[in-house]
């Protein structure tokens, strides 16, 4: 059964709802980080004794990305309260489409997938190269491409000056 599209303006979220959804989002991504690290450490250290220098370096890099991304999202979603304890500002909506938090969440997901797939082959760490490639693509699409290929602005001439130039041109022909 298909739903009919809503007529009119789309409803907005209340500040309390944004705070609750931000807490759920942070909890979900925190759990994703813990589970992927626990599985990675359990398999590499306990089961197969594959804890090599390369795996240590990649685990540290993944940890830095996890911590930086999570702290950035937590900072953006930090709610502000008045002195009396009333909610003043909900912070940034982490679930807003097209926001910076969406890209940070994608980075956490990409890191988690790379980390778990690297248990099968270390070549899966190369999936991380997708993050800078996507960043460059967004930079090109939104900033560099339009700047390079923007058409030159057309010069607007005052109608009075245009008539004056036409008279000068006509005088020179006779």
C-alpha positions as MATLAB code, in Angstrom:
seq = 'XXXXXXXXXXXXXXXXXXXXXXXXXXXXXXXXXXXXXXXXXXXXXXXXXXXXXXXXXXXXXXXXXXXXXXXXXXXXXXXXXXXXXXXXXXXXXXXXXXXXXXXXXXXXXXXXXXXXXXXXXXXXXXXXXXXXXXXXXXXXXXXXXXXXXXXXXXXXXXXXXXXXXXXXXXXXXX';
ca = [
       0.000    0.000    0.000;
       1.603    3.291   -1.031;
       1.457    6.416    1.031;
       0.214    9.632   -0.462;
       2.693   12.501   -0.365;
       1.990   15.044    2.321;
       0.588   18.342    1.243;
       2.094   21.540    2.519;
       5.238   22.165    4.453;
       7.237   19.332    5.988;
       7.152   19.329    9.768;
      10.195   20.296   11.792;
      11.647   18.494   14.760;
      11.444   19.889   18.230;
      14.610   20.565   20.215;
      13.896   17.753   22.685;
      13.418   15.289   19.828;
      16.727   16.375   18.261;
      18.528   15.876   21.587;
      17.046   12.379   22.007;
      17.845   11.342   18.426;
      21.390   12.705   18.747;
      21.910   10.600   21.875;
      20.632    7.507   20.054;
      22.869    8.237   17.063;
      25.950    8.712   19.244;
      25.138    5.516   21.122;
      24.766    3.564   17.858;
      28.104    4.728   16.447;
      29.870    4.223   19.794;
      28.605    0.631   19.848;
      29.719    0.153   16.234;
      33.226    1.294   17.145;
      33.425   -0.934   20.214;
      32.100   -4.013   18.430;
      34.381   -3.669   15.398;
      37.423   -3.107   17.648;
      36.479   -6.022   19.903;
      36.048   -8.384   16.955;
      39.299   -7.189   15.368;
      41.279   -7.589   18.596;
      39.710  -10.950   19.413;
      40.514  -12.395   16.008;
      44.016  -10.948   15.636;
      45.244  -11.445   19.205;
      43.389  -14.416   20.593;
      42.433  -16.665   17.719;
      45.130  -16.343   15.092;
      47.996  -14.459   16.752;
      48.169  -12.081   13.753;
      49.094   -9.029   15.793;
      51.875   -7.770   13.548;
      53.420   -4.304   13.399;
      51.252   -3.478   10.400;
      48.084   -4.466   12.270;
      49.131   -2.392   15.284;
      49.747    0.691   13.129;
      46.433    0.289   11.321;
      44.593   -0.266   14.599;
      46.093    2.946   15.995;
      45.105    4.867   12.830;
      41.589    3.442   12.988;
      41.406    4.385   16.657;
      42.439    7.957   15.882;
      39.750    8.215   13.211;
      37.152    6.708   15.526;
      37.989    9.000   18.432;
      38.252   12.129   16.277;
      35.014   11.442   14.415;
      33.061   10.501   17.515;
      34.316   13.504   19.496;
      33.459   15.806   16.605;
      29.913   14.452   16.475;
      29.569   14.648   20.271;
      30.795   18.255   20.237;
      28.370   19.216   17.458;
      25.445   17.528   19.200;
      26.152   19.029   22.614;
      22.953   20.566   23.966;
      23.072   23.879   25.829;
      20.977   24.571   28.892;
      20.103   27.783   30.706;
      21.072   28.416   34.325;
      17.652   27.187   35.425;
      18.177   23.860   33.611;
      15.895   24.566   30.665;
      16.960   23.356   27.236;
      18.275   26.395   25.349;
      19.860   24.883   22.216;
      19.713   21.304   20.965;
      23.001   21.421   19.095;
      23.411   20.256   15.508;
      20.976   17.634   14.261;
      23.246   14.648   13.516;
      20.545   13.005   11.396;
      20.028   15.963    9.075;
      20.447   15.064    5.407;
      23.359   16.748    3.689;
      25.002   17.896    6.906;
      28.652   17.464    7.870;
      27.667   14.822   10.433;
      26.484   12.598    7.592;
      30.006   12.554    6.158;
      31.555   11.896    9.569;
      29.172    8.969   10.101;
      30.164    7.633    6.673;
      33.825    7.813    7.721;
      33.112    5.771   10.853;
      31.222    3.196    8.789;
      34.014    3.012    6.184;
      36.651    2.589    8.891;
      34.641   -0.132   10.605;
      34.095   -2.026    7.336;
      37.779   -1.714    6.397;
      38.838   -2.937    9.819;
      36.566   -5.966    9.800;
      37.314   -6.941    6.208;
      41.043   -6.649    6.906;
      40.668   -9.801    8.970;
      40.410  -11.655    5.648;
      43.136   -9.718    3.840;
      45.268   -6.683    4.671;
      44.485   -5.319    1.221;
      41.044   -4.283    2.495;
      42.727   -1.438    4.377;
      42.958    0.201    0.947;
      39.223    0.904    1.220;
      40.262    3.892    3.326;
      41.453    5.500    0.103;
      37.784    6.023   -0.726;
      37.509    8.716    1.966;
      39.987   11.204    0.434;
      38.710   10.323   -3.043;
      35.170   11.200   -1.972;
      36.435   14.361   -0.284;
      38.177   15.455   -3.474;
      35.078   14.630   -5.522;
      32.901   16.783   -3.231;
      35.465   19.593   -3.379;
      35.509   19.419   -7.173;
      31.731   19.168   -7.559;
      30.825   21.928   -5.102;
      33.722   24.392   -5.273;
      36.427   23.842   -7.869;
      34.366   22.668  -10.859;
      31.829   25.491  -10.782;
      34.628   28.008  -10.190;
      36.695   26.785  -13.169;
      33.813   26.380  -15.582;
      31.687   29.368  -14.598;
      30.803   31.437  -17.655;
      32.223   34.937  -17.791;
      29.793   37.577  -16.588;
      28.108   39.490  -19.381;
      28.883   43.166  -19.388;
      25.858   45.391  -18.902;
      26.075   48.671  -20.817;
      23.950   51.634  -19.886;
      21.399   52.341  -22.676;
      22.442   56.005  -22.715;
      26.084   55.086  -23.309;
      25.021   52.589  -25.955;
      23.208   55.291  -27.959;
      26.185   57.647  -27.601;
      28.575   54.965  -28.907;
      26.248   54.257  -31.837;
      26.180   57.980  -32.779;
      29.996   58.118  -32.686;
      30.201   55.049  -34.893;
      27.709   56.532  -37.366;
      29.628   59.852  -37.534;
      32.810   58.086  -38.568;
      31.165   56.339  -41.535;
      30.201   59.458  -43.517;
];
